[in-house]
């Protein structure tokens, strides 16, 4: 049995932050919790820097938080980086995240290693889905048509027979410590520049909003402004903040901007590093999230949440949305389940039917459901540990 202790992880940024968000969490967890060497190849360092300000966008090679980071450019630059690297060979495991395709120079070196009897374990880390077919395809193999290599498909998931989702070992303890600390809450609000807003409206509903541009957002803003309970919306610089500014006739948003309409107060935040974003999710009453990484973090936050799934031209994303709801909603009381499903459908595909009051009326049972759902995910184990175990099994 070979000892697997090093990883090459390739990431192309498609969804701005979801792809690199997942890869950066996985890379850090492999390095920090499993003690493995990790080399993370990323094509868009500017998107990466938004999640991790320590990243130098001008550096072709760097090391951050115990992870070696390489700027993934064309094949020539990849070959040059490999040749100059202290470890010029492929690592024990090579992961292509979300079918991004391993660059040819790395693929050829993987084949050379295979011919010498030390083929790297080749993983295609797939997108997260709760669809029924996922378990049947998890761990399937695909031999390369030309080279002596075999690709293994590893599916994150929320049901038995899948790879689970990412969760750091100390996440639950960190969340509990934050929730028990008024000082930690005050520190967060101060860091975001909204401590005065929270003090003036301590009973307001705190909502974080991370979304793509959305045709349902005008209706939501209008309903929030008319809400019986005041709403404080915390939105990062980006698409949703720009859309809200246009709706309200305000200037292009910058971090620190504040707008008020009726019972709605909007505060524009800087884009947050991952560890600060977790704290925001814990501190809010409702979290609007998008893509994959924030979707998973919202589930670990144990708060009601609304998912804006990455839209696909053939509407395949709606099947994924319904697959998750089919697992999540049935445990709710009927009225709350109906409100959840209707609101998520409106947010993703049916903007004219958006009903915030009905969703807000279901927040108590939705919070209870968030707590019970955690046990469903915990039973699957965490994705990083499951992936390590799977790879070790391939070389026994």
C-alpha positions in Angstrom: 0.0 0.0 0.0 1.4 3.4 -1.0 1.2 6.3 1.4 -0.8 9.1 0.0 0.2 12.5 1.5 0.3 15.0 -1.3 -2.3 16.6 -3.7 -2.5 18.6 -6.9 -5.8 20.4 -7.1 -6.9 22.2 -10.3 -9.6 24.9 -10.3 -11.1 27.0 -13.0 -13.2 29.9 -11.7 -16.6 29.8 -13.5 -19.1 31.0 -10.8 -16.8 33.8 -9.6 -16.5 32.5 -6.1 -18.3 29.1 -5.7 -15.7 27.1 -7.5 -12.6 28.6 -5.8 -14.6 28.7 -2.5 -15.0 25.0 -2.5 -11.4 24.3 -3.7 -9.8 26.7 -1.2 -11.7 25.1 1.7 -10.8 21.6 0.6 -7.1 22.6 0.1 -6.8 24.1 3.6 -8.6 21.2 5.2 -6.3 18.7 3.5 -3.2 20.7 4.6 -4.3 21.7 8.1 -6.4 18.7 9.3 -4.7 15.9 7.4 -1.2 17.2 7.3 -0.9 16.7 3.5 1.0 18.7 1.0 -1.3 20.6 -1.3 -0.6 22.4 -4.5 -3.6 24.4 -5.7 -3.7 25.5 -9.3 -6.1 28.4 -10.0 -6.7 30.3 -13.2 -8.2 33.5 -11.7 -6.2 34.9 -8.8 -8.3 38.0 -8.6 -11.4 36.1 -7.7 -9.3 34.1 -5.3 -8.1 37.3 -3.6 -11.6 38.3 -2.8 -12.0 35.2 -0.6 -8.4 35.2 0.7 -6.8 38.7 0.8 -3.4 37.2 1.5 -3.2 36.0 -2.1 -0.8 37.9 -4.3 -2.5 38.3 -7.7 0.8 39.0 -9.5 2.6 35.9 -8.2 2.9 32.8 -10.3 3.9 30.7 -7.3 3.2 31.4 -3.6 2.3 29.8 -0.3 -0.7 30.8 1.8 -2.1 29.1 4.9 0.1 26.1 4.4 -1.0 25.6 0.8 1.2 26.0 -2.3 -0.7 28.1 -4.9 0.1 28.2 -8.6 -1.4 30.5 -11.2 -2.8 28.1 -13.8 -2.3 29.7 -17.2 -1.6 28.0 -20.6 0.2 24.7 -21.1 3.5 26.4 -21.6 3.3 28.3 -18.3 2.1 25.2 -16.5 5.1 23.2 -17.8 7.4 26.0 -16.8 6.0 26.1 -13.3 6.3 22.3 -12.9 9.8 22.3 -14.1 10.8 25.0 -11.7 8.9 23.5 -8.8 10.8 21.7 -6.0 8.3 18.8 -6.6 8.2 18.7 -10.4 6.3 15.4 -10.6 2.5 15.1 -10.0 1.5 14.6 -6.4 0.0 11.4 -5.1 -3.5 12.6 -5.9 -4.5 14.9 -8.7 -8.0 16.5 -8.5 -9.7 18.3 -11.3 -12.5 20.3 -9.7 -15.8 20.4 -11.6 -14.5 18.7 -14.8 -12.0 21.5 -15.5 -9.6 19.1 -17.4 -6.1 18.5 -16.3 -3.6 20.5 -18.4 -1.6 18.4 -20.9 1.8 18.9 -19.3 0.5 17.5 -16.0 -1.4 14.7 -17.7 1.8 13.5 -19.5 3.7 13.5 -16.2 0.9 11.5 -14.6 1.2 9.0 -17.4 5.0 8.8 -17.0 4.4 8.1 -13.3 1.9 5.4 -14.1 4.4 3.7 -16.5 6.8 3.5 -13.5 4.1 1.8 -11.3 3.2 4.9 -9.3 0.1 6.3 -11.0 -1.5 9.2 -9.1 -5.0 8.7 -8.0 -7.0 10.9 -10.5 -10.2 12.4 -9.2 -12.9 14.4 -10.9 -14.6 16.3 -8.0 -18.1 16.9 -9.3 -20.6 19.6 -8.4 -22.9 19.1 -5.4 -26.3 17.7 -6.1 -29.1 16.0 -4.1 -30.5 14.3 -7.2 -31.3 10.6 -6.9 -28.8 9.5 -9.7 -25.8 10.9 -7.8 -25.2 7.9 -5.5 -25.3 5.5 -8.4 -22.6 7.5 -10.2 -20.4 8.3 -7.2 -17.0 6.5 -7.4 -17.4 5.4 -11.0 -14.3 5.0 -13.1 -13.3 6.2 -16.6 -10.1 4.9 -18.2 -8.2 7.5 -20.3 -8.5 6.6 -24.0 -4.8 7.0 -24.7 -2.9 7.0 -21.5 -2.5 4.4 -18.7 -4.6 6.5 -16.3 -8.0 6.0 -14.7 -10.2 8.9 -13.6 -12.5 8.4 -10.6 -15.7 10.5 -10.2 -16.3 11.8 -6.7 -19.7 13.3 -6.0 -20.4 15.5 -3.0 -23.9 14.9 -1.8 -26.5 14.9 0.9 -27.6 11.3 0.9 -26.0 8.0 1.7 -23.7 6.7 -1.0 -22.2 10.1 -1.8 -19.1 12.0 -0.6 -20.9 14.3 1.8 -20.1 18.0 2.0 -17.1 20.0 3.4 -17.0 20.6 7.1 -14.0 21.5 9.2 -13.6 19.5 12.4 -13.9 22.6 14.6 -16.7 24.3 12.8 -19.4 23.3 15.3 -17.4 24.4 18.3 -16.5 27.7 16.6 -20.2 28.4 15.8 -21.3 27.6 19.4 -18.6 29.9 20.8 -19.7 32.7 18.5 -23.4 32.3 19.4 -22.6 32.3 23.1 -20.6 35.5 22.9 -22.3 39.0 22.7 -18.8 40.4 22.4 -18.1 38.3 19.2 -21.4 39.7 17.7 -20.4 43.3 18.5 -17.0 42.7 17.1 -18.5 41.4 13.8 -20.9 44.3 13.5 -18.1 46.8 14.2 -15.8 45.2 11.6 -18.6 45.5 9.1 -19.3 49.1 10.1 -22.9 48.4 11.1 -22.7 48.4 14.9 -24.7 51.7 15.1 -27.4 50.2 12.9 -27.7 47.1 15.0 -27.9 49.2 18.2 -30.7 51.4 16.8 -32.8 48.5 15.7 -32.1 45.5 18.0 -35.4 43.8 17.1 -35.0 44.1 13.3 -34.7 41.0 11.2 -31.1 40.6 10.2 -30.7 39.3 6.6 -27.5 38.6 4.6 -28.0 38.7 0.9 -25.6 37.0 -1.5 -27.2 36.5 -4.9 -26.8 36.7 -8.6 -28.8 39.5 -10.4 -32.3 38.4 -9.9 -35.7 39.5 -11.4 -37.4 38.7 -8.1 -35.2 41.2 -6.2 -37.4 44.3 -6.9 -40.4 42.6 -5.4 -38.4 41.5 -2.4 -37.1 45.0 -1.7 -40.6 46.4 -2.0 -42.0 43.8 0.4 -39.2 44.3 2.9 -39.8 48.1 2.9 -43.5 47.4 3.7 -42.7 44.7 6.3 -44.3 44.9 9.7 -41.0 43.9 11.3 -38.0 46.1 10.3 -35.4 44.4 8.1 -31.7 45.1 8.0 -30.2 43.8 4.8 -26.5 43.2 4.7 -25.3 42.9 1.1 -21.7 42.6 -0.2 -20.4 44.7 -3.0 -21.4 43.0 -6.3 -24.4 42.1 -8.4 -27.1 42.2 -5.8 -25.9 45.5 -4.3 -25.7 47.1 -7.7 -29.3 45.9 -8.5 -30.6 47.3 -5.3 -28.9 50.6 -5.8 -30.5 50.9 -9.3 -33.9 50.0 -7.8 -33.6 52.7 -5.2 -32.1 55.3 -7.6 -28.9 55.4 -5.7 -25.3 55.8 -6.9 -23.1 52.8 -7.6 -22.7 51.0 -4.3 -19.5 51.0 -2.4 -18.8 49.3 1.0 -20.2 51.5 3.7 -23.1 52.8 1.7 -26.5 52.9 3.5 -30.0 53.2 2.1 -33.4 53.3 3.8 -36.8 52.7 2.4 -39.8 52.3 4.7 -38.9 49.6 7.2 -35.9 48.4 5.2 -32.3 49.4 5.9 -29.7 48.3 3.4 -26.0 48.3 4.3 -23.3 47.5 1.7 -20.4 45.5 3.1 -17.0 44.7 1.6 -16.7 41.2 0.2 -15.8 39.0 3.1 -13.0 36.4 3.5 -14.4 32.9 4.2 -13.9 32.9 8.0 -15.7 36.2 8.4 -18.5 35.1 6.1 -19.2 32.2 8.3 -19.6 34.5 11.3 -22.0 36.7 9.3 -24.2 33.6 8.5 -24.2 32.7 12.2 -25.2 36.2 13.2 -28.1 36.7 10.8 -31.7 35.5 11.1 -32.0 34.6 7.4 -29.3 34.0 4.8 -29.7 34.4 1.1 -26.9 32.4 -0.6 -25.9 31.5 -4.1 -23.9 28.8 -6.0 -22.4 25.9 -4.0 -19.9 27.1 -1.3 -22.2 29.6 0.5 -25.1 27.1 0.1 -23.2 24.5 2.1 -22.1 27.1 4.7 -25.6 28.3 5.2 -26.6 24.8 6.1 -23.9 24.6 8.7 -25.0 28.0 10.1 -28.3 26.4 11.3 -30.4 29.3 10.1 -33.3 29.7 7.7 -31.8 30.2 4.2 -32.8 30.8 0.6 -30.7 29.3 -2.2 -30.1 31.1 -5.5 -28.8 28.2 -7.6 -26.4 28.9 -10.4 -28.7 29.2 -13.5 -28.3 27.0 -16.5 -29.6 27.6 -19.9 -31.6 24.3 -20.1 -33.1 24.9 -16.7 -31.3 21.8 -15.3 -30.6 23.8 -12.2 -34.3 23.7 -11.3 -34.2 19.9 -11.1 -31.3 20.3 -8.7 -33.2 22.8 -6.6 -36.3 20.5 -6.4 -34.1 17.6 -5.5 -32.7 19.4 -2.5 -36.2 20.6 -1.4 -37.5 17.0 -1.7 -35.1 16.0 1.0 -35.3 19.1 3.1 -39.0 20.2 3.1 -41.0 17.1 4.0 -39.8 17.2 7.7 -41.4 20.7 8.1 -45.0 21.4 9.1 -47.1 21.6 5.9 -47.6 25.4 5.9 -43.9 26.0 6.4 -42.9 23.5 3.8 -45.3 25.1 1.3 -43.9 28.6 2.1 -40.3 27.4 1.7 -40.9 25.6 -1.6 -43.0 28.5 -3.0 -40.4 31.1 -2.0 -37.4 29.2 -3.4 -39.3 28.7 -6.7 -40.2 32.4 -6.9 -36.6 33.4 -6.1 -35.2 31.1 -8.8 -37.8 31.1 -11.5 -41.2 32.7 -10.7 -40.5 36.3 -9.6 -44.1 37.4 -9.8 -45.2 34.9 -7.1 -42.6 36.0 -4.4 -44.4 36.1 -1.0 -42.1 37.4 1.7 -44.7 37.6 4.5 -45.6 33.9 4.0 -41.9 32.9 4.2 -41.3 35.2 7.2 -44.2 33.6 9.0 -42.4 30.2 8.7 -39.1 31.3 10.2 -39.5 29.5 13.5 -40.1 26.0 12.1 -37.5 26.7 9.4 -34.9 27.4 12.1 -35.9 24.1 13.9 -35.5 22.3 10.6 -32.1 23.8 10.0 -31.0 22.2 13.3 -32.3 18.7 12.5 -30.9 18.9 9.0 -27.4 19.2 10.5 -27.6 15.6 11.8 -28.5 14.4 8.3 -25.3 15.9 7.0 -23.1 14.8 9.9 -24.0 11.2 9.4 -22.4 11.3 6.0 -19.0 12.3 7.3 -17.1 15.3 5.9 -16.1 15.4 2.3 -12.4 15.9 2.9 -12.1 12.9 5.1 -14.3 10.8 2.8 -12.1 11.8 -0.2 -8.9 10.9 1.6 -10.3 7.5 2.6 -11.5 6.9 -1.0 -8.1 7.7 -2.5 -6.3 5.5 0.0 -8.6 2.6 -0.9 -7.5 3.0 -4.5 -3.9 2.1 -3.8 -4.4 -0.7 -1.2 
